[in-house]
Amino acid sequence: MRITHFFTLLFLALSSFQSFSQVEFPEDKVKWKFTVEQNDKCQATIVAEVTIVPDWDINALVLPKGSFGIPTTFDVVSSKEFKLVGKQSEPKPILHHAEEADEDQAYHVGKVKFKQKIEILSNKDFKVKIKYGYQTCKIDSYCLPPFEAVATVNVKSCEDGIVEIQEVENETTQTPVQTTGNKKNKDNNNESGEKGSSKKETIKSVDNSLDLSNLSNGELFGVAFGFGLLALITPCMFPMIPMTVSFFTKRSKTRKAGIKNAMIYAFSIIAIFILLGVLVAALTKDAGTINKISSNPYLNLFFFALLIVFAISFMGAFEIRLPSKWINKVDAGADKGGVIGIFLMALVLVLVSFSCTGPFVGNILVMVIEKGGIAPIIGMLGFSSAIALPFALFALFPSWLNSLPQSGGWLNTVKVVLGLLELAFAFKFLSNADFAWQSHILEREVFVAIWIGIFAVLALYLLGFIRFPHDDKIEKVSVGRGIFGTFVIAFVFYMIPGLWGAPLKLINAFPPPQYYSESPKGLGGGGTVQSNDMVEGMELGPQGLNVFHNMDDALAYSKKVGKPLFVDFTGFTCVNCRSMEESVWGEPGIIEHLRNDVVIVSLHVDDPKELPKEEQKNVELVPGKFKKLTTYGDKWMYLEIKEFNISAQPYYVMYDSDGKPMRNVGSATYDTHKNPKDFKNWIEKGLESYKK
């Protein structure tokens, strides 16, 4: 049986200290060559010829349900010069069932070609950008870490093509509906087109969670690594670095043995956190679970309470400690020596330092859990790598220990600052629950007022006017604290006008939208929100626009007034939706179109209101995957998947007055149209198509 990718990381970590010369790299096992087949003037085929060394393989573009592997990706990046034609194609993969893991696998060996056809729209030669990635595994053995890269190929112009390049909406890229632990790949077109390929019904799922959910795996690793560096400069962790390194170097008979033991210790830390990531990934292995986590009000309340506890702990009210029995048992085993003893020593460090590392780990997991796939594993790998790095470096270069600053009150200052920031971000989850229930308890003004209060306290703390438990008395404010405090004060003044209707674009993804407030039109009606006359079925929406929330009512009105229907698949807890509404919808040239030229219907896919009994029914989302529609959110999610084979928010499409999607116009998403100019061009393309 092939070891899955997360256990492979553990294998590599524990074995790499033996000999760096034995480390294997994915690019040594798999070679990619890109060419263009261009026989027809206005059509071309991008070809990726992949050569895999003997005894190694790569996964297919489309993996069977239940596979733990990472699918190979071959994505032609959209451009004005061309549009995609059809789906990607791949030869029929080798299918194998691993009995021990009860896992279906699909992979390629030897040489394989992936292809993507395009239609050329430019009368000038141009370059095509290709993003590709894979994980290579030694057959019946282990796997190497995933590899991602970018390549470009030159494509000749279409001699009879159009003179002016037009905006073209590329065909939607898709990923398999995941009912188990496959990696979610946002940009992958995972459907074979060649004869003999097993076709799978697929949908694209785009996350809307806070901060980390929209990052690539590399970016996610970097952010989590930064969290780990912050955790290092807390009172629980920082003093442990010189103590632990000195312990290994002094007790070992030779310097080489000391370095080896310290490396095992560092890799053990990484292994422990990776195993935690594996557990979380297993619990959130399918898209349904992920959607529930991101939109469920009760889970958002739980996350709010969890972050509040972590924040108060950081500020010094109490320490979060694991049961002493656990620590004592592990500590007793650490005296055994050898690799097992060192591993248990690392586990003791993780348990003892939980009061400082726990909030960081909790924040990372709360954020990346909504991203799904292997995101929790990547997050824990990045975080633990930062934690383990100083133990390895100072073992290699012990003289560097002399350059470490002395422990002192500054470590507690770091904790308090982080606690106040965590307190502020916790209210985003409370806001999600309140907005989903439409309870109007935490409206925009209240949220902004809470943030003003928290950051005002942070400024006063940095400038020495406030002390928390365990803080030393400050005789003089350092230059660093003074500068940081000044910027925080400026941020507080920036937020104050938000109490009277200012848009606050710097933080628009965090507070509730402007229409969800005590004064939707701003204080005295002079804010940025302006509403026109409404008809029955309309409600006040983003930017003061009149919007429907029912598809049938919106279609009827669209036909009556002779305007295209602007369909907005959104969510109450969707951060990117709020960002688009606050930063893009209100821009000059866009707001006028939305107010005057289209009929808007906003369909919340996480609307918890129950459907009438006669509308509740079982539907087949994709072959073999059924769901009962019980809420309006279920209904709108099903509509999006059924019509567009996608489950992304925000997702914008245009309908004609006959109730049919204008597919030639394409769609708009946060990733492709967060630039106001691009979004304006897309709307105008839809208006022009409607007139024709």
N, C-alpha and C positions, 0 to 999 in steps of 0.2 A: 504494500500500500504506500502511496505517496504521502509524505508528511505535509500537512497544509502549511500555508505561508507563515502563519504566526508562530507555529512551533519551529519553523526553519530559522526565524530570527533568533530564537533562544539557542538553537544548535550552533549558529554562527558565533553568537556572543561567547559561548563557553569554550569554543574551540580556537578562536582567533588568537588567543595569547600564546599558543604553542609555537606558531611560526607565521610571521606576517607574509612570508614568501609563498605560503600555501593558500592565501585568500583567492577565491574565484570571483570573477566579475561577470555579470550577465552579458555585457557586450562582447566578451570573449567567446561566448557560446552561441550567440545568435547574430547574424549579419543581415542588415536591411539594405536593399538597393531599390531606388525609386526611378521609374521611367514613365514616359508619356507615349501612349499609342494614339496617333492622330491621323487617321486616314481620311476621315470626313472633314470638310472645311470648318464646320461649326460644332463638331462634337469631338471629344477626346476621352481617353480612359487613363486615369492615374493608376499605375500598377506598382505594387510593393512586392518585390521578390525577396523572400525571406529564406535564408539558408541556416539550418540548425545543425550543429555538430552531432556526430553519432552518439547515441545513448542519452540524448537530451531531447526535450520537447517544449512546446509553448502551448498555452491554452487556446481554444477556438475563440472566435469573435462572440459567439453565442454559446453560453454554457447551459447544461441541463438544470432543471429545477433541483435544488438541494445541493448543488455543487459548492464547495468551499473555496474554489480557485478564483483567481483574478483573471477576468477575460482580457484577451489581447485587444488593443484598440488601434484603429486605423482611421483617423478622422481628417477629412479634407476641410480646412477652415473656410468658412463662407467669405465671399468677396463680391464686389460689384461687377467684376469682369466675367463671372460665370454663375450658373446655378447647377445644383446637383440633379442628376437624372437617376431615378430609381434608388435602390438600396445598395449597400456594399455587398460584395460577393466573396465567398471563400470556398475552397474545395471541401468536400465532405470530410469532416474530421474523424479521427479514430475515437470510437465510443468504448468506454470501459466502466465497469461497476466494481468499486472497491468494497469488498465484503466487510472488512473490519469496521470501516467508518460508515457503511451503508450509503456510499456517495457515488453518484453518477458523474463521470468525467468525460470531457471532450477535448482532444488535443491534436496537434500536428507534429510530425517529425520530418526530417530530411529537408526537402525544398517545398515551399508553398507560395502561392501567389494570391494576394488580396487585390481586388479591383474596385474602382469607383468611377462611374461615368459622369461626365459633366457636359453641359451645353455652354458653348462660348458665346459671350455677349459683347466682347470688346473688339474694336478694330485695330488694337495695338497689342504687341506681345506683352505678356505679363508673367508674374511668378505666382505659383500656388503654394500655400503653406500647408504642411501636413503635420499633425500631432499624432505620435504613435507611442505605444507602450506595451509592455508584456512582462510576464514572469516566466522564467525558464526553470525547468525542474529536471533533475537526473531521474531517469525512468526507474520506478520502484525504489526510490531513495529519497533525497531531500531536494528542496527548492532554494533558489537564490532570491535575494530581495527584488521587489518590482523595479522596473527600469522604464523611464519616460524620456522622450526626446522630441525635437522638432526638426523637420527637414523642409526644403523647398525644391520645386522643380519648375523649369521654364516651359511655358505653353505659348504656341504661336497664335496670332490673332485670327479671327474669323474674317476672311476677306470680304464676304458678302454680308457681314454683320451690321448691326445698327451703328449709326454714326456717333450717337451720344449714349454713354453708358447710363442705364437706368437702375434704380434701386430694385434689387431682386430679393425676395424672401426665400432663403434656402429651404429645402425640404427638412422637415423636423427630424432631428436625430433622436434615437430612441435607445432605451435600455430594457432588459427583461424585467417583467414583474417578478419581484423576488419574494418568494415565500419562505426562503431559508437564508443562509449566510453569505450569499454572493456579494461581491463588492459592487457598490453603486457607482457607475461611471456616467457622469452627467453628459458627456459629449460623444458617447459611443453609439454608432449606428450598427446595432448588433443583429443583423438578419442576413443570412446567406441567400444569395440570389442564384447560385449556380445549380445545375441539375444535380440532384442527389442530396442537396443540403436539407437539413431538417428545419422547416420554417416554424417560427415561434411568434405568437401574438405578443407584441411588446408595447410598453408605454414608457414615456419619459417621466421621471420623477425629479422635481427640482425642489430643494429645501428652501425654507424661508426662516430658519431659526436664527438666533442671535449670534452675531460675530463669526464664529468658526465654521458655520455650516456651509458657507459658500466658497470656502477656500479649497484649493487643490491639495492633494496629499502632501506635497512639498511645502506649501505655505502653512498648512496645518501643523506639520512637524516643527516649522520655525516658530510659530506662535506658542506652541506647547513648550518648546525649548526655552523660550523667553520666560514663561511661567516658572519653569524649573530654576532658571537663574535667579528669579525673584525669591523663590523658596529658599535658595541657598543663603540669602542674607537675612535670615530670620534667626531668632535666638536659639531655636531648637537644632538648627543645622550648622550654622557657621562655626561654632566652637568645636564641632565634631570633626572638622576637616583635619586640622593639624594633629589632634589627638589620635585619630584613626591611622593616619599615614605614619606617624611616629611609632605607633604600636607595631605595624607590619614591618617597618624597616629595622626596628630594634630587636624584635623577637626572631627574625629570620637569620639563618647562619650566614648567608651571603646576600649581597645587594641584588643579585639576579633573582634569588628566591623571594626577597621582599617585594620586588616589582611584580613577580608572578602572582603572589598572594594578593597584592593590592588590586591587580587586574581582575582576578577572580571575584574579589569583593565588589568591584565596580560593575562587572557584568552580572553579578547576582542581583544587584539593585535593579538593573534594567529588566532582568528576567521576572522579578517579582511584580513590577508594575505592568509588564506586558501581559502576564497571566491575569491581572485584574482587568486589563483592556479586553482580553479574550472573553472573559466572563460577561462583561457588559455587552460586547458585540453579539454574543450568543443569545442574550436576552432580548436584543433589539434586531433580530435577524431579518425581519420582513417589513415591507413598506407599510402594511397596516398598523403595525406596532409603532413605527416611526411617526405616522400621521397622528395617531392617538396621543403620543407624547407631546407633539408640537402644538396640538389644538385642544387637548382635554383641559378644561378649567381646573379640575381637581388636581391634576398632576402639576399644573402651573402654580397652584397654591402650595403644593408640597415643595416645589423647587424654591418658591419665595421663602417659606419657613426655613428650609435648609440653609439658604444663603444668609438669612438673618442670623441664625445661630452661629454660623461661621464668622460673620462680621462682628458680632458681639464678643465672640471668643478672641478674635484678633485685637479688639480694643481693650482687652484685659479683664473682662468681667469674670471669666472662668477659663479653664483649659479643657479642651476635649481630649480625654484620655481613654485609651482602650483598656479593658480589664487587666489588672496587674497579673492575674493568673496566666494569661496568654503570654505576656512578656517574660515572666519568670520561667515558664516551661521552655520557651524557645531559647532563652539565655542559658539555661542549663545544658541544652544540647549543643550550644556553640563552643563549649569547652572540649569537644571531642577531637577537634583538629581536622586537618585534611580539607578537601573541597566541601564536604557536607558541613563541617564546622564553620567554614568561612561563609557559606551560603546562609547558615543560621545567624551568623553575626550580622550579615546584611539585613536579614529579616528583623532582627532586634532593632537596628537603626530605623527601619521603616516604621515599626510599631511605636517606638519611643518618640519619634519626631512627628507622629501623626497630628499632634495639636497644631503644628505649623504647616505640614504638607497637606493635611486633610482638606482644608478649604481650597487649596489650589487644585488638588485632584478632583474635588467635588465640582468646582467651576468648570474644569475642562470636560468632565464627563457629562455634566448637565448640558453644555453647549453642543458637544459633538455627538451626543446620543441621538439627537434629531437628524444628524447627517446620515447615520446608519452605516451599513457595510463594515469595513475595517477601520472606520474613523476613530472609534475608541482605542483601538490598538495603536494606530499612528500617533494619537494624542499622548498615550502613555509612554510610547517609545521616545517621543521628543522630550517629554517632561523628565523621564528617568535618565535619559542621556545627559541632560544638563546636571542632574543631581550627581551622577556617577563621574562626570568628567574631571572635577578637581581631585578626586581620590586617585585617579589614574595619572593625571599630570604631575601632581606633587610627589607621587611615588617615583616617577621617572626623573623629576628634577627637584629633589628635596630642598635644595638651597632656596627655591622660590618661596618656601614657607616663611622666610624672614621678611618677605615683602607684604605679607597679609596684614591688614589693619587690625588693631587690637579690638577685641570684643568690648562692647560698652552700651551706653544708652541709645546709640544710634540704631541698634538692631531693633529695639522696641519701637522706635519711631517709625521704622519701615512697616512693622506689623500694624500699627495704628492707622497709618495712611492707607494701607491696603484694606484694612477693615472698613474704613469710611467709604472707600470706592466701591467695595463689595456691597455695602449697605445701599448705595445709590442704585447699583445695577439690579439688586434684588427686586426693586419696585417695578421693573419691567415685567417680571413674571406675574406679580399681583395685578398689574394693569391688563395683561393678557386675559386673565380670568374674569376680571370685571367687565372688559370689553366684550368677551364672548357671551357673558350672561346679560349684557346690556343693563347692568344694575345701576349705572351712573353714580357710583360711590367715589371712584378714583378718576374723576374727569380731568381734562387737560390742565386746568388751572391748579387743581389740587396736586397733580403729579409734579408740575413745574415748581410749585411752592415747596414741596418736599425736597426736590433737588436743590433749590436755592438754599434751604436750611442746612442740608448736609454739607454742601460745598462751602457755605459760610463758616460752619464749624471747622471744616478742614483748613480753611485759610487762617482762622484764629489759632488753631493748633500749631500750624507751621510757624506762625509769627510769635509763638510763645505765650499767648494769652490764656490758653487752656491746657491743662495737664490731665492725663488719664492714669489709671493705676499702673504701677511699675515704671512710670516716667521719672527721670531725674529732673531736678530743678534746672531751668535754663538761665544762665547768667547773660549770655549773648547769643543772638540768633546768627547762625552761620550764613555765609553768602548763598550757599545752595538752597537752604530753607527759605531765605528771604526772596530769592528769585522765583522759586516754585510757588510760594505763598502769594506773590504779586500776580502771577498768571491765574491762580485760582480765584483771586478777588476779581480780576477782569472777567473771568468766566461767569461769576455770580452776577455782575452788572449786565452782562450780555443776556442772561436769562430773564432778568426782571421784566422787560417789556412783554415777554411771553404771557404774563399774567393778564395782559390787556389785548391779546390777540396777535402779537408779533409771530411770524412764522418759525423762528428759531431753526434755520436750515442746518446748522451745525449738528443738531441733535434730533432732527426730525424723525428718525427711525425709532426713537425710544418713547417719547410721550404718546398718549392717545392722539388720534387725528384731530384737526381743529374743529370739525363739526361735532365731535364728541366732547362738548364742554358746556359750562353753565351759560356762556354767551357765545353761541356759534358765530354770530356776526361781529364779534369783538365788542369791547366796552363802548356802549353808546351806539352800536351799529356801524362803527367806522373802521372795523378791522378788515383783514384781507378777505373774509368770507362774505360774498354777496350772492343773494338768492334771487332767482326769477320766480314768476308765478308758477305754481304747481298745479298739476291735474291729479285726479284720483289715482292712487297707486304709487305716486312719487314720494320720495323723502329727500331730506337735505343730505347731500353727500360731500365728498372731498372738494375743497376749494369753493364751497357754497354752490356746487352744481346740483341740479335736480336729477336724481337717479331713481330708476326702478330697482326692485329686488325680486321681481317675478318675471320670468321669461315670457309667459303668455301675454301679460299686460304690456310689456315693453314692445313685443312684436306688433300687437294691435295698434299701439300708438305710433310706432314707426311707419306702419303702412298708412295710417290716417294722415300724418303730416308729410309723408314723402321724404323721409330722411333715413340714411343707413343706421343700422343698430350697432352701437359700440358695446361689445360684450366684454365685461371685466370679470374674469375668474379671480377671486381674491379670497382673503381670509381675515378673520378678526385678529388672529395672532401672527399675521404675516408681516415681518419686519420690512422686507423688500417692497411689499405693497405700499406700506406707509411712506417709504422713501420715494417711490415713484410719484405718489399722489402729492407729496409736499414739495418735492424738488423739480418735478418734470411737468406735471399737469398744469401748474399755475404759470408756466413760462409764457411770455408774449408770443403770439402766433399759435400757441397750443390751446390755451384757455378759451380763446375766441371760437376755435373749431369745436371744442367740447361743449361750449355753452350754446352755440347757434346752429351748428351744422350736423350734429348727430344726436341720436337718442341713446342715453347711457343706461345699461343695466348692470348692476354690480351683484354678482352671485357669490355668496360666501360659502366656501366648501366646508367650513367648520361651524356652520350655523346649527346650534343644538335644538332649534324648535322642531317639534315632532310633526311629521307629515299627517294629513288626514288618513284615517284607516284605509280608505279605498285606494290611496296612492302607495301604501306600503306593500312592497312586493320583493321577491327574490329576483336578482338579475345576474347575468354572467358578464363579469367585467372583461375577462379574456377567457379563452378556452380552458376549462378546468378550474377556474377561480370564480366563486359565486359570493354574492353579498346581498344582504337584505337591506333595502332602502327604508329607513325608519325616520330620518330627519331631513330637513331641507338641505343641509350640508351634504348628506349622502346623495341626494337627488342631483345637485349641481356638480358634484365630483363625477358621478356616473355620466352626466351629459358631456362633461369635458373629455373623459376617457373614450366614450363611445364615438363622439364626433371627431376628435382630434388625436386620439391615441396618445394622450399626454396627461400628466397630473401635476402641472406646474402652476405656481402662483407667485407673482402676478402673471397672467396669460391673457393677452388681448387679441380679439378677432373681430372682424366686421361681418355683419349679416345684411343681406338685401331685404327689401320689404316683403318678399315672399317667404321669409323665414329660412333662407338657405345661406350657409357660409360662403363668403366671397373668397374662395380658395386661391384665386390668382393674386389676391392681395397679400396672402400669407398671414403671419402672426407677429406679435411683438411680445418680448419678455424683458425682464429686468436685465439679463445678461447682454442682450443685443440692442436694447433701445433705451438704456438709462441716460444716454446723451440726448438732451432736448432736441437737437437738430435732427438726429436720426428718427426720434419719435414723431416729430412734426412731419418729416418726409413720408413716414409710413401712413399717418392719418390722411395726408393729402393724396397719397396714392389710392387709398380706399375711397375717398370722395370722388376722385376722377373716375375710378372704375364704376362707381355707383351711377354717375351721370351717363356713362356710356351704355 
